[in-house]
Amino acid sequence: MDGGGSTLLEEQTQTQPNYTYEDGDEERFSHYVPKDKLMAAMVDGIPVKALCGKMWVPSRDPDRFPICPQCKEIYEKMQG
């Protein structure tokens, strides 16, 4: 990991980064979740619901994965 979180995020929105994934990680995405819910989920292990409907307890570094296309589309519609 190069530590350039904001630059990496910009690259993820344009192209899929070339990472070495752990087993099963090639199917993982970073999802959009309300920030207040995300912090509670990470600290207390409470499941969260992403804009796309996925329910899970976040435990991995979201900068390692491409952004979920469904979450991105929903978020863009909410903004515009």
PDB file of N, CA, C and O in Angstrom, chain B, residues numbered from 101:
ATOM      1  N   MET B 101       0.849  -1.177   0.000  1.00  0.00           N
ATOM      2  CA  MET B 101       0.000   0.000   0.000  1.00  0.00           C
ATOM      3  C   MET B 101       0.889   1.232   0.000  1.00  0.00           C
ATOM      4  O   MET B 101       1.867   1.275   0.746  1.00  0.00           O
ATOM      5  N   ASP B 102       0.587   2.208  -0.792  1.00  0.00           N
ATOM      6  CA  ASP B 102       1.456   3.362  -0.908  1.00  0.00           C
ATOM      7  C   ASP B 102       1.104   4.472   0.069  1.00  0.00           C
ATOM      8  O   ASP B 102       1.850   5.448   0.151  1.00  0.00           O
ATOM      9  N   GLY B 103       0.001   4.375   0.818  1.00  0.00           N
ATOM     10  CA  GLY B 103      -0.371   5.377   1.793  1.00  0.00           C
ATOM     11  C   GLY B 103      -1.058   6.583   1.200  1.00  0.00           C
ATOM     12  O   GLY B 103      -1.444   7.474   1.957  1.00  0.00           O
ATOM     13  N   GLY B 104      -1.236   6.669  -0.109  1.00  0.00           N
ATOM     14  CA  GLY B 104      -1.884   7.807  -0.750  1.00  0.00           C
ATOM     15  C   GLY B 104      -3.379   7.599  -0.852  1.00  0.00           C
ATOM     16  O   GLY B 104      -3.900   7.423  -1.954  1.00  0.00           O
ATOM     17  N   GLY B 105      -4.080   7.613   0.264  1.00  0.00           N
ATOM     18  CA  GLY B 105      -5.502   7.284   0.301  1.00  0.00           C
ATOM     19  C   GLY B 105      -6.360   8.109  -0.627  1.00  0.00           C
ATOM     20  O   GLY B 105      -7.180   7.545  -1.352  1.00  0.00           O
ATOM     21  N   SER B 106      -6.206   9.435  -0.637  1.00  0.00           N
ATOM     22  CA  SER B 106      -7.084  10.247  -1.472  1.00  0.00           C
ATOM     23  C   SER B 106      -6.767  10.051  -2.952  1.00  0.00           C
ATOM     24  O   SER B 106      -7.682   9.997  -3.774  1.00  0.00           O
ATOM     25  N   THR B 107      -5.510   9.946  -3.297  1.00  0.00           N
ATOM     26  CA  THR B 107      -5.145   9.698  -4.685  1.00  0.00           C
ATOM     27  C   THR B 107      -5.647   8.333  -5.120  1.00  0.00           C
ATOM     28  O   THR B 107      -6.162   8.185  -6.228  1.00  0.00           O
ATOM     29  N   LEU B 108      -5.502   7.339  -4.265  1.00  0.00           N
ATOM     30  CA  LEU B 108      -5.951   5.994  -4.577  1.00  0.00           C
ATOM     31  C   LEU B 108      -7.446   5.967  -4.813  1.00  0.00           C
ATOM     32  O   LEU B 108      -7.916   5.288  -5.727  1.00  0.00           O
ATOM     33  N   LEU B 109      -8.203   6.694  -4.005  1.00  0.00           N
ATOM     34  CA  LEU B 109      -9.651   6.739  -4.158  1.00  0.00           C
ATOM     35  C   LEU B 109     -10.022   7.316  -5.516  1.00  0.00           C
ATOM     36  O   LEU B 109     -10.933   6.811  -6.172  1.00  0.00           O
ATOM     37  N   GLU B 110      -9.331   8.366  -5.947  1.00  0.00           N
ATOM     38  CA  GLU B 110      -9.595   8.955  -7.258  1.00  0.00           C
ATOM     39  C   GLU B 110      -9.316   7.937  -8.361  1.00  0.00           C
ATOM     40  O   GLU B 110     -10.081   7.851  -9.322  1.00  0.00           O
ATOM     41  N   GLU B 111      -8.249   7.176  -8.241  1.00  0.00           N
ATOM     42  CA  GLU B 111      -7.935   6.165  -9.242  1.00  0.00           C
ATOM     43  C   GLU B 111      -9.008   5.091  -9.272  1.00  0.00           C
ATOM     44  O   GLU B 111      -9.346   4.591 -10.345  1.00  0.00           O
ATOM     45  N   GLN B 112      -9.547   4.728  -8.122  1.00  0.00           N
ATOM     46  CA  GLN B 112     -10.555   3.680  -8.061  1.00  0.00           C
ATOM     47  C   GLN B 112     -11.826   4.079  -8.785  1.00  0.00           C
ATOM     48  O   GLN B 112     -12.514   3.215  -9.329  1.00  0.00           O
ATOM     49  N   THR B 113     -12.155   5.347  -8.808  1.00  0.00           N
ATOM     50  CA  THR B 113     -13.377   5.766  -9.473  1.00  0.00           C
ATOM     51  C   THR B 113     -13.219   5.750 -10.994  1.00  0.00           C
ATOM     52  O   THR B 113     -14.212   5.735 -11.721  1.00  0.00           O
ATOM     53  N   GLN B 114     -11.969   5.752 -11.477  1.00  0.00           N
ATOM     54  CA  GLN B 114     -11.741   5.797 -12.908  1.00  0.00           C
ATOM     55  C   GLN B 114     -11.363   4.431 -13.483  1.00  0.00           C
ATOM     56  O   GLN B 114     -11.880   4.028 -14.525  1.00  0.00           O
ATOM     57  N   THR B 115     -10.472   3.729 -12.810  1.00  0.00           N
ATOM     58  CA  THR B 115     -10.045   2.413 -13.270  1.00  0.00           C
ATOM     59  C   THR B 115      -9.912   1.498 -12.068  1.00  0.00           C
ATOM     60  O   THR B 115      -9.753   1.960 -10.938  1.00  0.00           O
ATOM     61  N   GLN B 116      -9.976   0.206 -12.315  1.00  0.00           N
ATOM     62  CA  GLN B 116      -9.798  -0.742 -11.225  1.00  0.00           C
ATOM     63  C   GLN B 116      -8.308  -0.893 -10.973  1.00  0.00           C
ATOM     64  O   GLN B 116      -7.560  -1.237 -11.887  1.00  0.00           O
ATOM     65  N   PRO B 117      -7.861  -0.638  -9.733  1.00  0.00           N
ATOM     66  CA  PRO B 117      -6.437  -0.741  -9.432  1.00  0.00           C
ATOM     67  C   PRO B 117      -5.937  -2.178  -9.580  1.00  0.00           C
ATOM     68  O   PRO B 117      -6.715  -3.128  -9.494  1.00  0.00           O
ATOM     69  N   ASN B 118      -4.649  -2.324  -9.801  1.00  0.00           N
ATOM     70  CA  ASN B 118      -4.048  -3.636  -9.955  1.00  0.00           C
ATOM     71  C   ASN B 118      -3.452  -4.066  -8.620  1.00  0.00           C
ATOM     72  O   ASN B 118      -2.286  -3.780  -8.344  1.00  0.00           O
ATOM     73  N   TYR B 119      -4.243  -4.757  -7.779  1.00  0.00           N
ATOM     74  CA  TYR B 119      -3.816  -5.206  -6.467  1.00  0.00           C
ATOM     75  C   TYR B 119      -3.628  -6.709  -6.457  1.00  0.00           C
ATOM     76  O   TYR B 119      -4.158  -7.420  -7.311  1.00  0.00           O
ATOM     77  N   THR B 120      -2.875  -7.183  -5.490  1.00  0.00           N
ATOM     78  CA  THR B 120      -2.833  -8.595  -5.182  1.00  0.00           C
ATOM     79  C   THR B 120      -3.850  -8.803  -4.077  1.00  0.00           C
ATOM     80  O   THR B 120      -3.672  -8.296  -2.970  1.00  0.00           O
ATOM     81  N   TYR B 121      -4.910  -9.541  -4.360  1.00  0.00           N
ATOM     82  CA  TYR B 121      -5.989  -9.748  -3.406  1.00  0.00           C
ATOM     83  C   TYR B 121      -5.798 -11.040  -2.632  1.00  0.00           C
ATOM     84  O   TYR B 121      -5.165 -11.983  -3.108  1.00  0.00           O
ATOM     85  N   GLU B 122      -6.363 -11.066  -1.419  1.00  0.00           N
ATOM     86  CA  GLU B 122      -6.426 -12.301  -0.650  1.00  0.00           C
ATOM     87  C   GLU B 122      -7.498 -13.180  -1.281  1.00  0.00           C
ATOM     88  O   GLU B 122      -8.271 -12.708  -2.115  1.00  0.00           O
ATOM     89  N   ASP B 123      -7.555 -14.443  -0.895  1.00  0.00           N
ATOM     90  CA  ASP B 123      -8.568 -15.352  -1.434  1.00  0.00           C
ATOM     91  C   ASP B 123      -9.961 -14.770  -1.278  1.00  0.00           C
ATOM     92  O   ASP B 123     -10.365 -14.405  -0.174  1.00  0.00           O
ATOM     93  N   GLY B 124     -10.696 -14.682  -2.379  1.00  0.00           N
ATOM     94  CA  GLY B 124     -12.070 -14.187  -2.356  1.00  0.00           C
ATOM     95  C   GLY B 124     -12.191 -12.680  -2.464  1.00  0.00           C
ATOM     96  O   GLY B 124     -13.294 -12.177  -2.678  1.00  0.00           O
ATOM     97  N   ASP B 125     -11.102 -11.943  -2.325  1.00  0.00           N
ATOM     98  CA  ASP B 125     -11.168 -10.485  -2.321  1.00  0.00           C
ATOM     99  C   ASP B 125     -11.464  -9.887  -3.684  1.00  0.00           C
ATOM    100  O   ASP B 125     -11.887  -8.734  -3.763  1.00  0.00           O
ATOM    101  N   GLU B 126     -11.251 -10.642  -4.773  1.00  0.00           N
ATOM    102  CA  GLU B 126     -11.493 -10.078  -6.101  1.00  0.00           C
ATOM    103  C   GLU B 126     -12.964  -9.748  -6.306  1.00  0.00           C
ATOM    104  O   GLU B 126     -13.302  -8.989  -7.214  1.00  0.00           O
ATOM    105  N   GLU B 127     -13.842 -10.302  -5.481  1.00  0.00           N
ATOM    106  CA  GLU B 127     -15.272 -10.022  -5.588  1.00  0.00           C
ATOM    107  C   GLU B 127     -15.720  -8.950  -4.600  1.00  0.00           C
ATOM    108  O   GLU B 127     -16.915  -8.671  -4.508  1.00  0.00           O
ATOM    109  N   ARG B 128     -14.814  -8.356  -3.876  1.00  0.00           N
ATOM    110  CA  ARG B 128     -15.160  -7.367  -2.856  1.00  0.00           C
ATOM    111  C   ARG B 128     -15.152  -5.964  -3.447  1.00  0.00           C
ATOM    112  O   ARG B 128     -14.428  -5.669  -4.399  1.00  0.00           O
ATOM    113  N   PHE B 129     -15.979  -5.109  -2.853  1.00  0.00           N
ATOM    114  CA  PHE B 129     -16.049  -3.710  -3.240  1.00  0.00           C
ATOM    115  C   PHE B 129     -16.054  -2.840  -1.995  1.00  0.00           C
ATOM    116  O   PHE B 129     -16.386  -3.303  -0.904  1.00  0.00           O
ATOM    117  N   SER B 130     -15.688  -1.591  -2.161  1.00  0.00           N
ATOM    118  CA  SER B 130     -15.903  -0.576  -1.130  1.00  0.00           C
ATOM    119  C   SER B 130     -17.307  -0.042  -1.341  1.00  0.00           C
ATOM    120  O   SER B 130     -17.690   0.291  -2.463  1.00  0.00           O
ATOM    121  N   HIS B 131     -18.072   0.040  -0.265  1.00  0.00           N
ATOM    122  CA  HIS B 131     -19.469   0.462  -0.351  1.00  0.00           C
ATOM    123  C   HIS B 131     -19.674   1.802   0.335  1.00  0.00           C
ATOM    124  O   HIS B 131     -18.920   2.167   1.237  1.00  0.00           O
ATOM    125  N   TYR B 132     -20.706   2.543  -0.100  1.00  0.00           N
ATOM    126  CA  TYR B 132     -21.075   3.801   0.533  1.00  0.00           C
ATOM    127  C   TYR B 132     -22.022   3.526   1.694  1.00  0.00           C
ATOM    128  O   TYR B 132     -23.058   2.880   1.535  1.00  0.00           O
ATOM    129  N   VAL B 133     -21.637   4.039   2.879  1.00  0.00           N
ATOM    130  CA  VAL B 133     -22.396   3.873   4.119  1.00  0.00           C
ATOM    131  C   VAL B 133     -22.353   5.214   4.847  1.00  0.00           C
ATOM    132  O   VAL B 133     -21.331   5.898   4.791  1.00  0.00           O
ATOM    133  N   PRO B 134     -23.440   5.617   5.536  1.00  0.00           N
ATOM    134  CA  PRO B 134     -23.388   6.857   6.325  1.00  0.00           C
ATOM    135  C   PRO B 134     -22.228   6.812   7.323  1.00  0.00           C
ATOM    136  O   PRO B 134     -22.044   5.813   8.018  1.00  0.00           O
ATOM    137  N   LYS B 135     -21.446   7.896   7.393  1.00  0.00           N
ATOM    138  CA  LYS B 135     -20.247   7.924   8.227  1.00  0.00           C
ATOM    139  C   LYS B 135     -20.533   7.613   9.688  1.00  0.00           C
ATOM    140  O   LYS B 135     -19.764   6.896  10.328  1.00  0.00           O
ATOM    141  N   ASP B 136     -21.639   8.149  10.230  1.00  0.00           N
ATOM    142  CA  ASP B 136     -21.937   7.901  11.642  1.00  0.00           C
ATOM    143  C   ASP B 136     -22.209   6.418  11.898  1.00  0.00           C
ATOM    144  O   ASP B 136     -21.851   5.902  12.958  1.00  0.00           O
ATOM    145  N   LYS B 137     -22.820   5.745  10.968  1.00  0.00           N
ATOM    146  CA  LYS B 137     -23.100   4.310  11.096  1.00  0.00           C
ATOM    147  C   LYS B 137     -21.823   3.482  10.912  1.00  0.00           C
ATOM    148  O   LYS B 137     -21.649   2.450  11.560  1.00  0.00           O
ATOM    149  N   LEU B 138     -20.938   3.935  10.034  1.00  0.00           N
ATOM    150  CA  LEU B 138     -19.705   3.213   9.769  1.00  0.00           C
ATOM    151  C   LEU B 138     -18.824   3.158  11.009  1.00  0.00           C
ATOM    152  O   LEU B 138     -18.290   2.100  11.341  1.00  0.00           O
ATOM    153  N   MET B 139     -18.667   4.275  11.690  1.00  0.00           N
ATOM    154  CA  MET B 139     -17.816   4.312  12.876  1.00  0.00           C
ATOM    155  C   MET B 139     -18.351   3.366  13.948  1.00  0.00           C
ATOM    156  O   MET B 139     -17.586   2.615  14.553  1.00  0.00           O
ATOM    157  N   ALA B 140     -19.663   3.402  14.185  1.00  0.00           N
ATOM    158  CA  ALA B 140     -20.266   2.513  15.184  1.00  0.00           C
ATOM    159  C   ALA B 140     -20.077   1.050  14.790  1.00  0.00           C
ATOM    160  O   ALA B 140     -19.817   0.198  15.640  1.00  0.00           O
ATOM    161  N   ALA B 141     -20.208   0.771  13.509  1.00  0.00           N
ATOM    162  CA  ALA B 141     -20.062  -0.605  13.029  1.00  0.00           C
ATOM    163  C   ALA B 141     -18.646  -1.119  13.259  1.00  0.00           C
ATOM    164  O   ALA B 141     -18.455  -2.258  13.683  1.00  0.00           O
ATOM    165  N   MET B 142     -17.670  -0.289  12.982  1.00  0.00           N
ATOM    166  CA  MET B 142     -16.280  -0.711  13.129  1.00  0.00           C
ATOM    167  C   MET B 142     -15.892  -0.862  14.598  1.00  0.00           C
ATOM    168  O   MET B 142     -15.140  -1.771  14.950  1.00  0.00           O
ATOM    169  N   VAL B 143     -16.397   0.017  15.451  1.00  0.00           N
ATOM    170  CA  VAL B 143     -16.054  -0.032  16.871  1.00  0.00           C
ATOM    171  C   VAL B 143     -16.820  -1.138  17.592  1.00  0.00           C
ATOM    172  O   VAL B 143     -16.237  -1.903  18.360  1.00  0.00           O
ATOM    173  N   ASP B 144     -18.122  -1.222  17.344  1.00  0.00           N
ATOM    174  CA  ASP B 144     -18.989  -2.138  18.093  1.00  0.00           C
ATOM    175  C   ASP B 144     -19.333  -3.430  17.355  1.00  0.00           C
ATOM    176  O   ASP B 144     -19.980  -4.308  17.926  1.00  0.00           O
ATOM    177  N   GLY B 145     -18.913  -3.560  16.099  1.00  0.00           N
ATOM    178  CA  GLY B 145     -19.214  -4.768  15.339  1.00  0.00           C
ATOM    179  C   GLY B 145     -20.668  -4.882  14.917  1.00  0.00           C
ATOM    180  O   GLY B 145     -21.192  -5.986  14.767  1.00  0.00           O
ATOM    181  N   ILE B 146     -21.322  -3.737  14.723  1.00  0.00           N
ATOM    182  CA  ILE B 146     -22.731  -3.701  14.336  1.00  0.00           C
ATOM    183  C   ILE B 146     -22.830  -3.714  12.807  1.00  0.00           C
ATOM    184  O   ILE B 146     -22.130  -2.943  12.150  1.00  0.00           O
ATOM    185  N   PRO B 147     -23.672  -4.560  12.226  1.00  0.00           N
ATOM    186  CA  PRO B 147     -23.828  -4.563  10.764  1.00  0.00           C
ATOM    187  C   PRO B 147     -24.378  -3.226  10.249  1.00  0.00           C
ATOM    188  O   PRO B 147     -25.185  -2.573  10.911  1.00  0.00           O
ATOM    189  N   VAL B 148     -23.925  -2.840   9.061  1.00  0.00           N
ATOM    190  CA  VAL B 148     -24.404  -1.621   8.408  1.00  0.00           C
ATOM    191  C   VAL B 148     -25.020  -1.992   7.068  1.00  0.00           C
ATOM    192  O   VAL B 148     -24.775  -3.076   6.537  1.00  0.00           O
ATOM    193  N   LYS B 149     -25.822  -1.080   6.527  1.00  0.00           N
ATOM    194  CA  LYS B 149     -26.442  -1.300   5.221  1.00  0.00           C
ATOM    195  C   LYS B 149     -25.909  -0.255   4.248  1.00  0.00           C
ATOM    196  O   LYS B 149     -26.046   0.948   4.474  1.00  0.00           O
ATOM    197  N   ALA B 150     -25.299  -0.727   3.166  1.00  0.00           N
ATOM    198  CA  ALA B 150     -24.775   0.157   2.126  1.00  0.00           C
ATOM    199  C   ALA B 150     -25.915   0.670   1.262  1.00  0.00           C
ATOM    200  O   ALA B 150     -27.024   0.138   1.309  1.00  0.00           O
ATOM    201  N   LEU B 151     -25.646   1.699   0.478  1.00  0.00           N
ATOM    202  CA  LEU B 151     -26.661   2.244  -0.423  1.00  0.00           C
ATOM    203  C   LEU B 151     -27.216   1.181  -1.365  1.00  0.00           C
ATOM    204  O   LEU B 151     -28.388   1.236  -1.737  1.00  0.00           O
ATOM    205  N   CYS B 152     -26.394   0.223  -1.751  1.00  0.00           N
ATOM    206  CA  CYS B 152     -26.822  -0.834  -2.671  1.00  0.00           C
ATOM    207  C   CYS B 152     -27.654  -1.910  -1.985  1.00  0.00           C
ATOM    208  O   CYS B 152     -28.232  -2.768  -2.651  1.00  0.00           O
ATOM    209  N   GLY B 153     -27.717  -1.869  -0.657  1.00  0.00           N
ATOM    210  CA  GLY B 153     -28.499  -2.847   0.086  1.00  0.00           C
ATOM    211  C   GLY B 153     -27.678  -3.915   0.787  1.00  0.00           C
ATOM    212  O   GLY B 153     -28.230  -4.689   1.569  1.00  0.00           O
ATOM    213  N   LYS B 154     -26.384  -3.981   0.533  1.00  0.00           N
ATOM    214  CA  LYS B 154     -25.537  -4.989   1.174  1.00  0.00           C
ATOM    215  C   LYS B 154     -25.468  -4.728   2.672  1.00  0.00           C
ATOM    216  O   LYS B 154     -25.231  -3.600   3.101  1.00  0.00           O
ATOM    217  N   MET B 155     -25.678  -5.781   3.470  1.00  0.00           N
ATOM    218  CA  MET B 155     -25.545  -5.719   4.924  1.00  0.00           C
ATOM    219  C   MET B 155     -24.287  -6.490   5.312  1.00  0.00           C
ATOM    220  O   MET B 155     -24.092  -7.627   4.882  1.00  0.00           O
ATOM    221  N   TRP B 156     -23.430  -5.864   6.133  1.00  0.00           N
ATOM    222  CA  TRP B 156     -22.216  -6.533   6.598  1.00  0.00           C
ATOM    223  C   TRP B 156     -21.581  -5.736   7.721  1.00  0.00           C
ATOM    224  O   TRP B 156     -21.948  -4.587   7.968  1.00  0.00           O
ATOM    225  N   VAL B 157     -20.623  -6.354   8.400  1.00  0.00           N
ATOM    226  CA  VAL B 157     -19.836  -5.674   9.424  1.00  0.00           C
ATOM    227  C   VAL B 157     -18.499  -5.339   8.773  1.00  0.00           C
ATOM    228  O   VAL B 157     -17.725  -6.243   8.460  1.00  0.00           O
ATOM    229  N   PRO B 158     -18.213  -4.041   8.564  1.00  0.00           N
ATOM    230  CA  PRO B 158     -16.965  -3.654   7.902  1.00  0.00           C
ATOM    231  C   PRO B 158     -15.749  -4.032   8.749  1.00  0.00           C
ATOM    232  O   PRO B 158     -15.715  -3.789   9.956  1.00  0.00           O
ATOM    233  N   SER B 159     -14.762  -4.625   8.099  1.00  0.00           N
ATOM    234  CA  SER B 159     -13.554  -5.011   8.826  1.00  0.00           C
ATOM    235  C   SER B 159     -12.292  -4.885   7.972  1.00  0.00           C
ATOM    236  O   SER B 159     -11.190  -5.097   8.478  1.00  0.00           O
ATOM    237  N   ARG B 160     -12.430  -4.548   6.706  1.00  0.00           N
ATOM    238  CA  ARG B 160     -11.265  -4.455   5.817  1.00  0.00           C
ATOM    239  C   ARG B 160     -11.025  -3.009   5.393  1.00  0.00           C
ATOM    240  O   ARG B 160     -11.907  -2.157   5.503  1.00  0.00           O
ATOM    241  N   ASP B 161      -9.826  -2.757   4.911  1.00  0.00           N
ATOM    242  CA  ASP B 161      -9.448  -1.428   4.439  1.00  0.00           C
ATOM    243  C   ASP B 161     -10.169  -1.144   3.120  1.00  0.00           C
ATOM    244  O   ASP B 161      -9.882  -1.795   2.116  1.00  0.00           O
ATOM    245  N   PRO B 162     -11.106  -0.178   3.103  1.00  0.00           N
ATOM    246  CA  PRO B 162     -11.867   0.089   1.883  1.00  0.00           C
ATOM    247  C   PRO B 162     -11.017   0.633   0.734  1.00  0.00           C
ATOM    248  O   PRO B 162     -11.431   0.566  -0.424  1.00  0.00           O
ATOM    249  N   ASP B 163      -9.839   1.167   1.040  1.00  0.00           N
ATOM    250  CA  ASP B 163      -8.976   1.701  -0.014  1.00  0.00           C
ATOM    251  C   ASP B 163      -8.371   0.595  -0.881  1.00  0.00           C
ATOM    252  O   ASP B 163      -7.803   0.877  -1.936  1.00  0.00           O
ATOM    253  N   ARG B 164      -8.487  -0.648  -0.448  1.00  0.00           N
ATOM    254  CA  ARG B 164      -7.912  -1.764  -1.208  1.00  0.00           C
ATOM    255  C   ARG B 164      -8.822  -2.267  -2.312  1.00  0.00           C
ATOM    256  O   ARG B 164      -8.401  -3.088  -3.128  1.00  0.00           O
ATOM    257  N   PHE B 165     -10.069  -1.793  -2.359  1.00  0.00           N
ATOM    258  CA  PHE B 165     -11.049  -2.365  -3.276  1.00  0.00           C
ATOM    259  C   PHE B 165     -11.699  -1.300  -4.145  1.00  0.00           C
ATOM    260  O   PHE B 165     -11.781  -0.139  -3.743  1.00  0.00           O
ATOM    261  N   PRO B 166     -12.160  -1.679  -5.326  1.00  0.00           N
ATOM    262  CA  PRO B 166     -12.877  -0.725  -6.180  1.00  0.00           C
ATOM    263  C   PRO B 166     -14.234  -0.382  -5.569  1.00  0.00           C
ATOM    264  O   PRO B 166     -14.799  -1.168  -4.808  1.00  0.00           O
ATOM    265  N   ILE B 167     -14.745   0.783  -5.907  1.00  0.00           N
ATOM    266  CA  ILE B 167     -16.034   1.238  -5.385  1.00  0.00           C
ATOM    267  C   ILE B 167     -17.160   0.436  -6.029  1.00  0.00           C
ATOM    268  O   ILE B 167     -17.148   0.179  -7.233  1.00  0.00           O
ATOM    269  N   CYS B 168     -18.126   0.049  -5.214  1.00  0.00           N
ATOM    270  CA  CYS B 168     -19.292  -0.694  -5.692  1.00  0.00           C
ATOM    271  C   CYS B 168     -20.015   0.145  -6.747  1.00  0.00           C
ATOM    272  O   CYS B 168     -20.403   1.277  -6.457  1.00  0.00           O
ATOM    273  N   PRO B 169     -20.206  -0.373  -7.955  1.00  0.00           N
ATOM    274  CA  PRO B 169     -20.858   0.409  -9.003  1.00  0.00           C
ATOM    275  C   PRO B 169     -22.295   0.800  -8.655  1.00  0.00           C
ATOM    276  O   PRO B 169     -22.743   1.884  -9.027  1.00  0.00           O
ATOM    277  N   GLN B 170     -23.017  -0.063  -7.949  1.00  0.00           N
ATOM    278  CA  GLN B 170     -24.396   0.262  -7.566  1.00  0.00           C
ATOM    279  C   GLN B 170     -24.420   1.385  -6.540  1.00  0.00           C
ATOM    280  O   GLN B 170     -25.224   2.310  -6.655  1.00  0.00           O
ATOM    281  N   CYS B 171     -23.548   1.317  -5.536  1.00  0.00           N
ATOM    282  CA  CYS B 171     -23.475   2.381  -4.528  1.00  0.00           C
ATOM    283  C   CYS B 171     -23.117   3.713  -5.189  1.00  0.00           C
ATOM    284  O   CYS B 171     -23.709   4.748  -4.882  1.00  0.00           O
ATOM    285  N   LYS B 172     -22.145   3.672  -6.096  1.00  0.00           N
ATOM    286  CA  LYS B 172     -21.703   4.890  -6.773  1.00  0.00           C
ATOM    287  C   LYS B 172     -22.847   5.510  -7.570  1.00  0.00           C
ATOM    288  O   LYS B 172     -23.053   6.722  -7.520  1.00  0.00           O
ATOM    289  N   GLU B 173     -23.587   4.684  -8.301  1.00  0.00           N
ATOM    290  CA  GLU B 173     -24.702   5.182  -9.106  1.00  0.00           C
ATOM    291  C   GLU B 173     -25.788   5.804  -8.219  1.00  0.00           C
ATOM    292  O   GLU B 173     -26.300   6.881  -8.527  1.00  0.00           O
ATOM    293  N   ILE B 174     -26.133   5.137  -7.138  1.00  0.00           N
ATOM    294  CA  ILE B 174     -27.158   5.651  -6.219  1.00  0.00           C
ATOM    295  C   ILE B 174     -26.694   6.959  -5.593  1.00  0.00           C
ATOM    296  O   ILE B 174     -27.469   7.912  -5.502  1.00  0.00           O
ATOM    297  N   TYR B 175     -25.433   7.013  -5.161  1.00  0.00           N
ATOM    298  CA  TYR B 175     -24.892   8.220  -4.540  1.00  0.00           C
ATOM    299  C   TYR B 175     -24.924   9.397  -5.515  1.00  0.00           C
ATOM    300  O   TYR B 175     -25.305  10.507  -5.142  1.00  0.00           O
ATOM    301  N   GLU B 176     -24.525   9.151  -6.757  1.00  0.00           N
ATOM    302  CA  GLU B 176     -24.524  10.222  -7.760  1.00  0.00           C
ATOM    303  C   GLU B 176     -25.933  10.735  -8.027  1.00  0.00           C
ATOM    304  O   GLU B 176     -26.121  11.935  -8.227  1.00  0.00           O
ATOM    305  N   LYS B 177     -26.916   9.858  -8.034  1.00  0.00           N
ATOM    306  CA  LYS B 177     -28.309  10.285  -8.216  1.00  0.00           C
ATOM    307  C   LYS B 177     -28.780  11.121  -7.034  1.00  0.00           C
ATOM    308  O   LYS B 177     -29.538  12.075  -7.211  1.00  0.00           O
ATOM    309  N   MET B 178     -28.341  10.774  -5.836  1.00  0.00           N
ATOM    310  CA  MET B 178     -28.719  11.531  -4.639  1.00  0.00           C
ATOM    311  C   MET B 178     -28.115  12.935  -4.661  1.00  0.00           C
ATOM    312  O   MET B 178     -28.723  13.880  -4.160  1.00  0.00           O
ATOM    313  N   GLN B 179     -26.918  13.074  -5.242  1.00  0.00           N
ATOM    314  CA  GLN B 179     -26.222  14.356  -5.279  1.00  0.00           C
ATOM    315  C   GLN B 179     -26.753  15.277  -6.369  1.00  0.00           C
ATOM    316  O   GLN B 179     -26.653  16.498  -6.245  1.00  0.00           O
ATOM    317  N   GLY B 180     -27.308  14.723  -7.421  1.00  0.00           N
ATOM    318  CA  GLY B 180     -27.704  15.540  -8.562  1.00  0.00           C
ATOM    319  C   GLY B 180     -29.133  15.511  -8.751  1.00  0.00           C
ATOM    320  O   GLY B 180     -29.647  16.148  -9.671  1.00  0.00           O
TER     321      GLY B 180
END
